[in-house]
Amino acid sequence: MTTLSDFYTEVLRELKVTAPNGSAQAEDRKRVEDTYPRIWHLLFERGLVNWSVTDDVPDWATIPMVKIVAYSLSSNFGAKGERLALLRAEGEIDGRPPSWGERQLRKTIAADYVPSTYAAEYF
């Protein structure tokens, strides 16, 4: 599990706002903290997250979620050109074609689904 604090820092690293071994500035971190619940809710509505918004991010979802949240914040942090195109390809929600992050969440959530038949009892 990735703590929310570490997750927020990873998003800022993905945006290249924070150095690989650096710590986040308070106002940058606040932007991520404010954005994450909105993105989590969008993904929850689509059935792509199965943890609470206040829980740590599961290891299997950390990288895809970092990519998705980073793309949602890309305009706030001035991403342009090729960098913006890469962030979009990796983290756009409902993109055409679907982004890498969304595909990863879908694959993992779908793997948890086990179809089974249910015998109905009639009286």
N, C-alpha and C positions, 0 to 999 in steps of 0.2 A: 504494500500500500504506500502511496505517496501522500504525504501530508499536504493539506491545502496550502500551507506556507511555502513548501518546496515546489508545489505545482505552480503557484503564482510566479515564483522566481524563474522556473523553467520557461514559462510563457514569455517573460521578458528577455530571457536569453535567446529564445527562438526569434524574437523580434530584433535581436541584436541591440537592445537598449541596455542590457546588463552584460558585463564581461563574463566569459565562461566560469571564472572562479570568483566573480564579484558578487556583491549583494545589491538588492534593488533599492532604489530611492523610494521614499514614502509615497510621494504623489503618483509615481508610476505604478507602484504596487496597488494603490487604491483604485486606479483605473481597472486593473485586472480583477480585483476583488469585487468591484461593482458590476463588471461584465459577466463574470463566470455564472452567477445564478440565472441570468437571462438566457445564456447559451445552454446551460444545463436544462432549463425548462423546455426550450425548443426541442432538444434532443429527447427529453423525457416524453413529450407529446408524440414523438415519432417512434417510441419504443426502443431507443438506442442507448439508454442508460438504465441501470438497474440498481443504483445506489442513491442514497439521499444527498441532497445538495450540500448538506453540512458534513457529510462523511468524507474521509480520505478517499482519494481517487484510486481505484484498483490498478494494480501494476499493468494489467492487460490493456487498460484504457488510457494510461497516462500519456503516451506519445500521441495517439490520435487526438485526444482532448487538447493537448498542448497546441497541436497544429490548428485545430478548429478555433480555439479561443484566440490564438495569435492572429489568424486571418481576420477575425471579427474586429480586432483592434488595430489592424494594419494602417488604416487611414489616420487613426489618432497618433500614430508614431511615425508618420511620413514615409511609409514604404511606397516605392514607385518602380516603374519599369519592370525589369526582369525579376527583381526581388518580390514585387507585388504579384506577378504572374505565378511565381513559385509558391508563395503563400496561398494563393487562390487554389492552385492545383492540389495542394496538400490539405487545405482546411475549409473550403467553402461548403456551406450547408445547402442542400438541394441544388447543387450545381449540375450542369449538363456538359460532360459526363460527371458522375458523382466524384467528389474529391477523394484522395487517398484516405484521409482521416475518417470520412463517413463510411467508406467501403470497409475499413478495418473494424469499425464499431458494428456494422451490419453483419460481417462474417462471424465475429465473436459472439454476438447476441444470438444469431441464428444457430450457432453450434450448440447453444444451451437448450434449444428447442428440440424436444424429443416427441415426435408424434406417436400417439398410442390410441388404440380403439377403446371404447368404453362400452361394456355390455349393458344395455338397457334392461331394466326389469319391468315387466308389465304385470299388472294385477288384474 
